[in-house]
Amino acid sequence: MNRKLLIADDDKAFQKIIARAFEGTDWEVTSADDGVTALERIAAQAPDVILLDLNMPRLGGRELLARIRKDARLALIPVIIISGDNSPQEQAAEFGLGADDFISKPFSTLELTSRVESASRRTRRMLAANPLTFLPGGPAIEEEVSHRIKTGLPLGFFYIDIDNFKAYNDNYGYLNGDNAIKQAAALFTEIQNEFASENVFVGHVGGDDFVMMSDPGRAEEIAKLIATRFDALAPRLYNKEDRERGYTSSKDRMGNVRQFPLMSLTIAVATNEKRSLDHYAKIVDIASEIKKYLKGLKNRTGSVYLKDRRLD
């Protein structure tokens, strides 16, 4: 499905320049010559991004932006201001009104398309974010996978599951369970920042399931670090008695009381080093196979990880 870009600018030549810049992409470009027409088109069908000129007839750009931000249905649409005044004071003023970005004329086509893509991506990730951790959720994870596949990037895909989380949640309550999820998310984000040059992505599928992506060459190093740090973190989430004995008691899914070890991680890593990963579903299937194998290991203690080394 095409994404929609609205150019709110009364300069016909400028409209044509922008339209040409997005030819051959998945962007559908429409234009409005004045603020009133722009507002009507936005209300009829909300675009994914708006390029807004400040000086337009009938309704100026500042007034149009203010109306967009006051409308709950439209408030999250990213708006990029296009202006010939690139002074810091002017930029600060427009950001104060609610602009998401500011591009001063003249600008390159590459700069413009990059800014539009970035604005669209930020908004989609925000809307799809997990409400507990604010990490990118399911749609954003699939989009990131598709982008890495499409661009041919080396891909290491981590499926991370918190073991024995249900037993912890049952014994310590939902508030503590939510805190444990947040602590795990913070740990993954911390490692993401430490490996900034490796283009690491962190997402939260939901519940106790997380996803990370990185260059496969550093995947095992990253997985080991995740496992080590989580194993240091997990005991601090339990009371002294459970921590010292190394387990907690809870009912299993059949209603029987069992002893459950402290929380740990199962980390399954699929890569495209030796296999073709051409679809998100295939990646998830491979990761699920690895996860099932790891969870079936006997006498395992603490977090475990495994990087797939099989050939197609």
VOBA-374725 format. One line per 3 residues: for each residue x, y, z of C-alpha. Coordinates in steps of 0.001 Angstrom, whole numbers, plus 500000, padded with zeros to 6 digits. Example, Ala and Ser with C-alpha at 12.3 -4.5 7.8 and 13.67 -1.06 7.14 Angstrom:
<rs>
512300,495500,507800 | 513670,498940,507140 $
</rs>
This chain:
<rs>
500000,500000,500000 | 501320,503417,499022 | 502097,505962,501687 $
500661,509429,501197 | 502643,512677,501144 | 500828,516016,501047 $
502632,519156,499816 | 500940,522254,501211 | 502600,524987,499130 $
501267,527488,496573 | 504392,527259,494405 | 503485,525033,491423 $
507114,524617,490356 | 508047,523480,493851 | 505196,520969,493851 $
506520,519447,490613 | 510063,519210,492013 | 508833,517315,495070 $
506614,515021,492998 | 509571,514094,490769 | 511733,513395,493823 $
509336,510631,494902 | 508712,509084,491486 | 509302,505328,491500 $
508810,505054,495269 | 505862,503838,497317 | 504865,507433,498069 $
501703,508879,496520 | 502181,512659,496302 | 499294,515143,496330 $
499363,518935,496529 | 497320,521800,497944 | 497774,525403,496782 $
496481,527038,499961 | 495864,526281,503620 | 492105,525808,503368 $
492410,523247,500569 | 495185,521504,502494 | 493020,521246,505612 $
490111,519846,503588 | 492324,517173,502027 | 493900,516270,505351 $
490469,515881,506964 | 489180,513768,504045 | 492157,511389,504064 $
494988,511827,506522 | 498405,511700,504827 | 501399,509909,506310 $
503576,513048,506138 | 502881,516720,505411 | 505374,519111,503803 $
504215,522559,504874 | 505095,525998,503532 | 504564,528805,506035 $
503345,531463,503584 | 500167,530356,501849 | 496973,532177,500847 $
493613,531815,502651 | 495170,530028,505625 | 498850,530341,506555 $
501122,527458,507430 | 501349,528343,511123 | 497569,528496,511463 $
497203,525205,509581 | 499761,523503,511820 | 497984,524765,514926 $
494657,523330,513721 | 496259,519969,512921 | 497784,519696,516375 $
494488,520583,518093 | 492591,517815,516253 | 493005,514496,518057 $
492463,512581,514799 | 495296,514424,513045 | 497666,515371,515869 $
500166,512564,515269 | 500721,513234,511547 | 504382,514288,511120 $
504698,517801,509690 | 507925,519034,508087 | 508231,522793,507640 $
509760,524023,504366 | 511106,527559,504686 | 513612,529969,503185 $
514445,531298,506652 | 516934,528940,508273 | 517721,531034,511347 $
517827,529191,514690 | 515138,531516,516009 | 512771,530616,513168 $
513377,526894,513564 | 512810,527089,517315 | 509542,528939,516750 $
508200,526289,514383 | 509198,523422,516645 | 507373,525261,519417 $
504199,525130,517336 | 504514,521363,516939 | 506560,520849,513776 $
508423,517530,513620 | 511232,518720,511364 | 512454,521803,509519 $
514114,521976,506094 | 515464,525250,504770 | 515598,526091,501070 $
517572,525281,499031 | 517918,521595,499887 | 518975,518431,498117 $
516520,515795,496944 | 518346,513182,499042 | 518008,515309,502166 $
514296,515796,501574 | 513473,512150,500898 | 515565,511044,503891 $
513772,513449,506208 | 510366,512323,504970 | 511274,508648,505416 $
512636,509290,508910 | 509534,511209,509984 | 507262,508453,508688 $
509335,505720,510349 | 509389,507499,513739 | 505634,507914,513741 $
504910,504323,512740 | 507205,503038,515455 | 505620,505303,518037 $
502118,504143,517114 | 503190,500492,517153 | 505231,500757,520362 $
504566,498349,523200 | 502626,500318,525850 | 504631,498855,528745 $
508212,499213,527495 | 507690,501724,524647 | 509907,499532,522483 $
508870,498960,518856 | 506066,496409,518661 | 505008,493766,516148 $
504405,495915,513030 | 507642,497851,513533 | 509594,494604,514042 $
508264,493158,510795 | 509033,496401,508991 | 512612,496381,510270 $
513101,492765,509194 | 511677,493528,505739 | 513961,496546,505405 $
517065,494520,506272 | 516065,491740,503888 | 515283,494201,501083 $
518568,496075,501454 | 520603,492869,501666 | 522067,493716,505054 $
523747,490960,507084 | 521090,489882,509565 | 521343,488329,512984 $
517840,487890,514438 | 517533,487193,518175 | 514318,485770,519628 $
514520,486277,523386 | 512139,484576,525809 | 512128,485071,529596 $
511955,481616,531184 | 509815,481056,534296 | 508249,484483,534021 $
504706,483171,534652 | 505768,481611,537961 | 507379,484910,538990 $
504280,486855,537928 | 501984,484495,539844 | 504036,484716,543040 $
505049,488373,543023 | 502063,489984,541327 | 501472,491899,538143 $
503182,495108,539265 | 506425,493266,539985 | 505951,491282,536779 $
505661,494512,534793 | 508771,495811,536537 | 510692,492676,535539 $
509683,493208,531892 | 510767,496853,532085 | 514101,495874,533644 $
514724,493391,530833 | 513825,496022,528235 | 516226,498495,529858 $
518997,495886,529787 | 518467,495183,526079 | 518414,498905,525298 $
521603,499438,527289 | 523374,496785,525221 | 521925,498279,522034 $
523585,501589,522949 | 526891,499887,523702 | 526883,498318,520223 $
525682,501446,518419 | 528021,500864,515470 | 526478,497409,514873 $
523052,498798,513918 | 521306,496921,516740 | 517504,496932,516854 $
515432,496103,519942 | 511725,495268,519819 | 509101,493926,522206 $
506777,491334,520672 | 504658,491312,523825 | 504565,489669,527241 $
507969,488124,527971 | 509060,487867,524324 | 511599,490275,522829 $
513489,490612,519563 | 516906,492026,518739 | 518746,492343,515432 $
522404,492982,514742 | 525254,492167,512418 | 525604,488361,512675 $
529362,488665,513115 | 528842,490069,516629 | 525692,488058,517419 $
527264,485537,519799 | 529193,488240,521636 | 525985,490227,522096 $
523965,487159,523102 | 526556,486174,525709 | 526524,489668,527165 $
522717,489671,527338 | 522709,486293,529096 | 525413,487262,531596 $
523815,490548,532553 | 520318,489120,532865 | 521580,486334,535109 $
523111,489009,537340 | 519884,491029,537283 | 517275,488313,537843 $
518130,487297,541462 | 517707,490907,542603 | 514041,490736,541535 $
513281,488018,544136 | 512994,488127,547903 | 515878,486861,550017 $
514365,483426,550658 | 513688,482620,547007 | 517007,484113,545935 $
519023,481976,548363 | 517286,478715,547522 | 517317,479477,543800 $
513697,478751,543023 | 510118,479730,543734 | 507053,477532,544135 $
503985,478021,541976 | 501209,476102,540237 | 501914,474927,536719 $
499373,475070,533885 | 497844,471787,535134 | 497279,473187,538622 $
500091,471206,540255 | 502481,472938,542661 | 506027,472886,541281 $
509392,474424,541939 | 510473,476893,539267 | 514060,478152,538914 $
514742,481877,538940 | 514032,483673,535692 | 516546,483275,532889 $
516647,483843,529150 | 516419,481573,526137 | 518080,483348,523207 $
517667,481843,519733 | 519696,483487,516961 | 518936,483017,513261 $
521289,484554,510679 | 521610,484839,506904 | 525303,483917,506948 $
524640,480377,505689 | 520903,480416,505032 | 518601,482560,502928 $
516301,484559,505197 | 513851,486059,502721 | 510695,486347,504817 $
509814,487264,508392 | 507773,484079,508869 | 510738,481918,507876 $
512995,483723,510345 | 510480,483217,513151 | 510171,479515,512285 $
513940,479004,512460 | 514202,480932,515718 | 511288,478938,517189 $
513036,475653,516347 | 516186,476810,518122 | 514186,478078,521109 $
512373,474734,521434 | 515700,472885,521381 | 517200,475136,524060 $
514169,474874,526336 | 514361,471088,526084 | 517952,470884,527337 $
518227,468862,530530 | 519921,470205,533635 | 520396,473642,532147 $
521047,476474,534572 | 520765,480168,533865 | 520370,481825,530496 $
521367,480024,527301 | 521863,481080,523704 | 522491,479377,520388 $
523336,480784,516980 | 522038,478756,514030 | 524857,477367,511891 $
522824,475144,509571 | 522809,475412,505797 | 519688,475679,503642 $
</rs>
